[in-house]
Amino acid sequence: MLGLVGATLGLIIASWVLPGFNVDGAGEALVIAVLVAICGAVLRVFLVEGAVLVGWVGALLVGLFGQAIAIWLVVYAPQGDFGQDDIWWALGAAWIVSAVSTLFVWVATTGTDDAATASLLRRARRQDVRLDDPDVPGILFVQADGVPYPVLEWCVRAGTLPTLSRWIRDGSHQMAEWRPKLPATTPASQMGLLHGTIDGIPAFRWVDRATGKVLVANKPGDAAVIESLHSNGRGLLADDGVSVSNLFTGDAPTAYATMSAVDRTGETRQARRVVTEYLSRPAGFTRSMTRTISEIGRERFQASRAKRRNVRPRVHRGWSFAVERAALTGVLRDLNTTLVADSMLRGRRVVYVDYVDYDAVAHHAGISQPESLDALAGIDAVLAQLEAVAAVAPRKYHLVVLSDHGQSQGAIFADRYGEDLATLVARLSDSAALAASENDEGSGALNSLVAGSSDSDTVLGRALTRTSTRLTIDTIDTEVPGTGDKFLVFGSGNLGLVWVAGEKTRVTLEELTARWPALLPGLVAHPGVGFVCVQTEEHGPVALGIGGEHRLREGVVTGIDPLAKFGPQAAEFLLRAATMDEAPDIYVNSLIDDLGEVAAFEGLVACHGGLGGWQERGMVVHPVDLELPEEMVVGADALHRVMVGWLEQLGHRTDLPQRTDATDD
């Protein structure tokens, strides 16, 4: 009813504003609003099916023109005089009606997400889902990407996360801290959470020595290869699960906008149908578009304000990030929520979705800046929507909220010292260093949406494939002039990874010293380096610091322990990472200063990937009926086993096939 009143007001305003669009009074406007609503509902059936065949662009076109066609049919078609400008007047009227209607509903609901929730719940009334096992509860896992436990605790205490605060204060849920291992990055953590293993993933991108190929976790082809090396068919989502907007599937039978499964076109078309139905409604399309536009404006204002106030630490925030932020916190958030709600209303047993809003904004603004906390509050608002959906779903759902890692903060390495890690390596070795240090997690979430539409059998699909490829071009493909051997230098938060190009086995300390005698001493002595880890012929992996060394395998420290500032589990974590076949020739971890801040080797004010700070402090909010161990959970693989235990406690996973390899649940 609110939407109808808003549409009537919108028609009256459109009649005032547009010379080619006329409505005689409020009575006629109300009649037209009713007829447009009926016509739009009928048209939507045909437009949605057509858009499903075209892809996400089709969904966008339906959002742009669907309402305009309905207005044209009601207002102009009966006149029989088909002027060429009529469709443009209809389009203008449609945009005004949608904007006014959305604004009216927003004001009437005091600016909350109640209208969006109501839209999701209408689907529940239209669907009559019959389940074979309605008594088996489901679980929805919501990953709030990159949220450190201290930030969650602050916000819950402050009441700025109303939904989570209510759950915890009412006693239905508990919040707890868990410890991700090195590397504290999304590919390793999501592989651990979804597939139960964190081995073989040293960073966001790395070199496969056997093939010489650089693997990047947010490239669809690479993500599929990475998952194939770790999946055993018994992932977290293997039992009637749905993966939404993740890097990996967790062996889910259904995967929407998931990087490793963008070629599963049947599921992609179902996702298009759900999303197109949402965008085809004026409130859905206008809500997403207005939020996107307003978010761009907010980002540009906040970036300028941070610069004007000389906020530190700070990084450059340009238009590209403004668009990325707007897409993540506007359109993509709504699309993910719609896909999750649809899966719950279909009664799927387990759903796992990743919201990267906070992670992406905090990377550029800082972990506790207002814009970052506002992005987190937006995820909290989504939880309230999904809670309402769970109340009418055909099975009971437990809601679990977790982060894959935390984040640490500090001025970036290049700003502190006037050169980035690749330049430092090149200078110390007198050799060329090819660098890849851009963070792509936010754009990766968008890329999974684009790539998921890229059916190769259509011209549009092939165009989207090319767009997806451009979104993930790696700077390592660019040759850098220099003399002697080349190095490949990757930044993963405050963890630097250095490979000697073309080597099929790991280069030892002894070889590095013989070939580049100034390299390791120069890195160790640099004020921005906390420690360097290399393989030695006699002692295995060794962490080197300015005043001593730590032989990781033997547990022997000579002089000052370079790992002392990085916590009691630093040696254990580093030993595991350094003994992986995929480990680089040199690990370089930044300093941690007196403020507890680190120096990212990427252009990020808040980062994760190495040791030091809050990046090692993940969070989980779980129902009290689903218990955590008394001791802190250490490692995403260990948290995976806990979550699998929850599913088994609820009666899941009784019919799964046996493991296909040695990977444990």
N, C-alpha and C positions, 0 to 999 in steps of 0.2 A: 504493500500500500504506500509506504514511504517513497518507493521508487516511482510509482505512478503519479503521486503528487509532485515529485521533483521533475518528472518528465513534462507534466502540464505547465509548470512554471518555466521550464526550459523552452517549450514551444512558444509561450507568450513572449519571452525575451528574444527568441530568434526572430519572431515576427517584427519586433521593434528594431532589431539590428540589421536584418538582411532585407534589402529592397525587393528581392525576388521571392520572398517567402512571406505569405500572408495568412493570418489566423484571426477570425472575427470573434474575439472575446474568450473568456475563460471556459464557457460551455463547449464551444467548438474545440478548444485546445484539449479539453478532457476527453472528448470523443475521439479526436485524432490520436491522443496518447494511448487510449485503449486499443484502437484499431492497429496502431503501429506495434504495440506489444503482441497482439495476436498474430499479425503478419510476420513479425520478427521470429516468433516461436516456430511458425511453419517453415519459413525460409531457412532457419537455423539447421533444420534436419538435413536439407540438401547441401547447404554451404559447408557444413562441417564435414560431410562425406567427401566433398570435392577437395577441401583443404587437407584432409588426411592424405590424399594421393599426392598433393603438391609438396607438403612438408611444413616446417615451421613458418616459412614465408607465407604459405597459404593461410595459416592461423592468423598471422599479422594482417593480411589483406582482409580476412573476414572481420577482424576487429575494426579495421579502418572503414570498410565500405558496407558491412552487413546492415548496420542501422540506417545508413544512407539509402540503401536500396528499399528498405521497408518504408521509410518516409516518402521516397519517390513514388512507390506504388500506391500509398494511401492518399497523398496530397496531389500529385501531378498526373499520374496515369489516368484517373477518372476524367480529367479535363479533355483528354484526347489530343491535346496540342503539345507534342513532344519537342519542346525547345531544347537546343543543345546545352543551354546554361542551366537547365532544371536540375540535372544531376549534381552540379556544383553547388547550387542553392541547397539541395537536399543534403549534400555532404556537410556544408557549413552548419545547417540546422541540426544535423545529427551530432556534430561535435559540441555544439552549444547545449543541446539537450542532455548529452552524456555528462558534460562538465557540471551543469547546474544540478542534474539529478544526483550525481556523486557528491557534490558539495552539500546539497540539501540533506542527504542521508547521513553524511559525515557530521553535520551540525546536529541533526536530530539524535544521533547516537553519541554525542559529546566527543567526537573525534576518535572513537575506539574502533576496533576491528570487528564490531558486532555485525555490521552489514556483510563483510566478507565471510564471517562464520555462518551467517544465515544462508548465504549462497551455497556454501559447502553442504549445509544440512538439508537443503532442498533436494539434493541428489538422493539422500537417504530415504526421503519419502517417496521418491519415484522408483527406487529399486526394491525388489523383493528377493533378497538373497537367502537361499536355503543351504545350510552347511551340514555336512555329514558328522561334524564333531563340534557342535556349538558350545559344548561344555568345556572345551579345551581353551584356556585363555591364550591370547596372543601377547607379543611384546613389540612395542615400537621403540627403537633405539634412535635417539636424536643426537647427532654429533654436532656440538657447538665448537667448531674448529678453532683450535689455538687458545682456548680460554684457560688461563692459569688458575689453580685452586685459590690463591689469595684474592684474585679479582672476584671470583664467585662469592667467596666468603664476605668480602667488603660489601658487595652489592646486595646480598641477601640481608645482611645486618642493616643496611641503609634502607631497605625496602624498595630499591629501584628496579628490582625484578619481581613484580607483584606475584606472578604465577609460581615461580620457584620458591619465593619467600613464603607464600601461603602453604605450599606443599610441606615445606620443612617445618614451619611453625605449627601447622595442624598435626604433624606427626605421621603423615602418610608416607613421607619420603625422608631419607637421610642423605647428607652430603659427605663425601669422603675424598681424600687425596690419594692418587696413585702415581707411581713413578715410571715414566717411560725411560727406556734404555737409550744409549747412544746408537744411532743418531735420532735425535728428537725431531723427526720430520714426518710429514703425512704419509709418504709411500711406505716407510718402514712400519709406522704405527698402524696404518689401516691394514696392511698385510697381516700384521700381528693380530689385530682385533677381529678381522674378518676371516682369516685363514689359519691363524694359530702359529705363525712362524715369522720371525723378524730377521732371519739369516739372509745373507746374500744381497742386502740392500744397504749400501754404505752412505747414501745421500739421496738428494732429489734427482740428480743425474750422475752417471758414472760411466767408466770405460769398461766394456767387455773385452778383456785382453785376447780371448780366443778369436774374436772376429774383428777386433779393432773398432767396433761400433760404439758410439756414445748412446747409451740408453737414457731416455728422459721419461719420467713417470707420467707426465701429462700429455704424451703423444699416444694416440689411440693404438697404433701398431706396437709401440714399445710396451705400453701397459698390458696389452694382450700377451706379449711374450713373457713379461715378468710374472704375470699371474699363472701362466701355463707351467712355469718352473716351480711354483709353490702350491698350486691347488691339488688337493687329493680327493675332491668330490664331496667332502664332508665339512665344508665351511660353515660359518655361523648361520648363513641364510639358506642352506641346502634344503631344508624341510619347508617347502611352500613359502619361501621367502621372497622379498622384493628389495632390490637395491636401487636407491634413488640418488643420483648426483654424486656418486663415489668414484674413486680411482679404480677399485676392484669390485668384483661381484659378490664375494663371499659364497660362491657357488649357488647364487640365487637362481631359481628357474626363470625369474623375470627381472630384467635390469633396465631401468630408465635413466637416460643421460649419464650412463656409467662408462668411464673412459675405456676400460678393457673390453667392452661389449657393444661398441657402437654399431657393429655390423649385424646385430640381431634385429633385423628390420621389422619382423612381426611385432615385437614388443615396442619398437619405435613408433609404429603406426598407432598402436593402442595409446601410447603416450600423447601422440599428436591429437588423437580424438579427444582425450580428456582435456588437454590444454586448449584446444580450439573451442570446445564447448564453453570453457571458462572465458576465453577472450572474446567469443562471439556475443557475449552479453555486455551491454553498454557499461554496466557497473564494473565488470571485471576488466575490460580493456582500458577504460578511462582511469580506473584506480591505479593500474600498473603504470600507465603512461604518465599520469600526473605525478605519481611518486617518483618516477624516474627523472622527470624534468626538474622537480623540486629538489631532488637529491643532488643533481649536478650543480644547481645554484648554491645549495648549502655547502657543498664541498669547495667550490671556488671561493666562497666567502670565508669559510673556516681556514682554508689554506692561506689566504691573504692575511687573515687575522693572526695566524701563528707566525707568519713572517714579520708582520708589523710589530708584534709584541716580542719578537726575538725569542720565541719558545725554543728551548733546547732540551734534549736533542731534537733535531728537525732534519727532514729531507725534502727535496724538491717534489712538489705535488702538482703535476701538470694536468692538461685536459684529458689525456689518455686515462689517467687514474680516475678522474672525475666521472668519465663515462663508465669505466669498469665498476666503480663503487655504486653508481646509480643502477646499473644492470643487476648487480649482485643483491642489493638491498631492496630493489624494486621488483623488476620483472621476474628474476630467477627465484627470489624468495617465494613469490606467489605461485610460480609454476611448480616448484618443489612441494609446496604445501598442498596444492591441488592434486598432484600425483600421489602423495602420501595418503591424503584423505580418501581418494578413490580406492587405493589398495586396502585401506581399513574397512571401507564400506563394502568391499567385496569379500571381506572376512579372511584375508591372507594372514597366515600364522605369525609371521615375523617380518618387520620392515626396518630397514636401516637407511637413514638419510643424513647427508652432510650439508650443513649450513656454514658457508665460509665467510659470512658477513663480517663478524668480529675480527677474524684472523686477517682478512685483507685490509680492513680499515686500520687496525692497530699496527700493521706493518709500516704504514706510511705516517700515521699520526702519533702513535705511542700507545702503550697498553692501558693507560688510565685517562687519556684525553676524553673530553665530552663526546666527540663524534664516535670514538671507539665504544664507549659505554652505551651510547645510544643504539649502535648496531647490535650490541648484546641485548639491550632491552627489546629490540625488534624481534629477536629470536624468542625471547620470553613471551612476547605477544603471540607468536606462532604457537607456542606450547598451549596457550589458553584455547586457541582455535582447535588444535588437535585433541585437546581434552574434551571439548564439546563434541567433536566428531566421534571420539571413543565412546561417549555416553549413548550414542544411537547406533553404533556398529553392531553387526550380527554376532559378534563375540566380544567378551570382555578383553580389554587391553591394559597391560601394565606399561607405563611410560618411563623410560630410562633416558637420562641426559648425561652425556659424557663428552670430554674433549680428548683429542688424540695426542695432545702435548700441550705445554704451556708456551709462554714467550718470555724472552729476556729483552732488555732495552739498553740503548746506548748509542752514542755518536758512531757513525760508520767508520770503518778502518781507513778508507781513502780520505775522508774529511779530517780525521785526527792527524794523519801522518803525511798527507800530500801525495800519496801514491797507493794504488790498489795492490792486492796480493800478486797478481800476475806481473805487474811492473816491477815489484820487489824481487820476485823470483828471476825475472829476466835480467835485472841489474846485477844481482849477486852471482848469477851463473854465466853472464855474458852470452846468453842464448835467447832464442825466441820463445815466447810463452803465449799460447793461444788461450784466451780467457772466455769463460762462460759463467757469468755471475748474476744474471738477471733472475729475479724470482717470478715464477709463472703460475703460482697456485691459484690466484684469483682468475686470471685469464683462462687457466685450465678448466675451471668450473664452467665458464662460458663456452669453451671449446668443446666440451663433452656434449653440450646442447647442440652446437652447430654440426659437429661430426656425426651426431646421432641422426641427423636428417639427410646425410649424404649418400642416398641410394645411387649407386653407380650406373643405374640403367636409365637415368633421366638427365637432361641437360642441367636442370636446377641442381640435382644431386651432385653432379660432377663439379658444378660451380661452388657448392658448399664444401666439397672435398678440398678444392684449392684454397678456400678461405680457411678451413681447419688447418691445412698445412702451413699457411702463412702465420697463423696464430702460434705455431709451435716451432718455427724456424729457430735453430740454436745458433748462437753467435760463434760456436766452435767451428762452424763451417767456413768461417772467414780466415784466410791465410794471413799471418803476420810476418813481415820480413825480419830476418835476424841471422845470426851466425851460429854454427855448431848445431848441436841437438836441440830438439824442440820439446817444450813442456806443455801439458794440458793442465790448466788451472781452473778449478771449479769452486765457486763459493756456495755453501749451504748454510745460511745463517752465519754464525761466528765460527763455523768449521770450514777450513780450507782443505781442498784435496788436490794433490799434485801428482800427476803421472808423467813419466818419461815416455814420450810418444813412440809408438811402434814396438815397445818391449812386450814380450809374451809372458814373462814372469816378473815377479816383484823385484825391484832393484834394491839392494841392501845398502845399509849405511856405508859399508866399506867401499862399494862400487860408487856410490854418490860422492864420497869424499875423494876418491881417486880421480873422478872425472870432473867434478866441480868443487874444488876444495873450499871455496868461500861460501857455498850455498847454505849448508846446514849451520855452520857457526853464525852466519849473518842472520838467518831466521831465528835461531835461538836467542841471540842477543838483542833482537828488535824489541823495543818497549811495548809494542802492541801485540806481541805473541806471548801467550801463557805457557805453552809447551808445544813441542814438535814430537811426533811419534814416527819411528822408522823401524824397519826390520834389520836385525843384526845377524851375522852368521853364527855367532857363538851363543847369544842369550835370547834370540827371538826378538819379539817386539819390545822396544825400549822407548820410554817417554823422556825427552831431554828438556832441561830447563836451564836458566842462566846460572844457577848455582849448584846443579846436581842432576842426577838421573834416577829413573825408576824402572827397574827391570820387571816388566809386568808378569812374565811367566813365573819367575822365581820369587817375586815379592820383595826383592832386595832394593833398598834405597841407598844411594851414595850421595852424600852432601845434602843439600836442601831438596826436599821432595817437590818436584814441579807440579804434582797433582794435589798438594795439600789444600789449596784454596778451592778446589772443585768438588769437595764433599767426600764422604767416606766410601762411596761406591764408585768413585771415578776410575780407580784402577781396574776394578772388575768390568765396568762397562767398556773401557778402552781396550782391555785385553780381548774381549769378545769381538769388538769391531775390527781390531788390528789383525786378528787371525782369520778373518774372512778371505776367501779367494778373491773377492771383488775389492778388497782394500786397496787404496792408492799406494804409491811408493812413499809419499809423505803426507801424514795428517798434520795440519797446522790449526791449533785451537787458539782463539784470541785470548787476550788478557781478561780477567775480571777485576774491576777496579774497586776502590774503597766504597763506592756507592752500590756495589753489587751489579754494575753494568758491564756489558760486553761490547765488542766492536765487530759488527757484522762485515763480512767480506762481500755482501750484497748491498745494494742501495736501500737499506731498510733501517728504520729507526727502532723497530721491534722485530726480533728474529727468533729462529729456532733451528736446531740442527746439530749443535755442538754441546759442550759442557759449560755450566756456569749460569747462575741466575734461575729465574722462574720457568725457563723452558722445560725443566725437568719435573715440573709440578702440575700434572694433569688432574682433572677433577671428574667425579662421577656422582650423579644424584640418582638414587635407586629407591624403589618401593621397600618399605620395611619388611615385607614378606619375602623379598629376594635379598638374602644376606650376603655381605662381603666377609672374607676371612678377617679374623681379629688383627693379624699383622697386615701392614701395608702391602698392597699388590705391587709387585715390581716387574715391569715389562708388559708390553701389549699382548704378548703371547700368553702370559699368566692371566691377564684380564679376560682374554678370549676363553680360557678354560672356565673361568668363573661364570661368564655369560652363557656358555654352553651348558653348564650345570643348572643355571636358571631355567633354560629351555627344557632340559630333561626333567626338572622338578615339576614343570607345568604339563608334562606329558608329550613333549615334542620328541622328534628324532628317533622314534621307535622303529621306523621302517627304512632308515638310511642304509645304503650299501656299505660294506666294509671299506676300510681305507685302501687306497690304490698305491700308496707308497709309505715311506717311513715317517711322514709328517704326522705328529700327534694332534689331537684336538686340544 
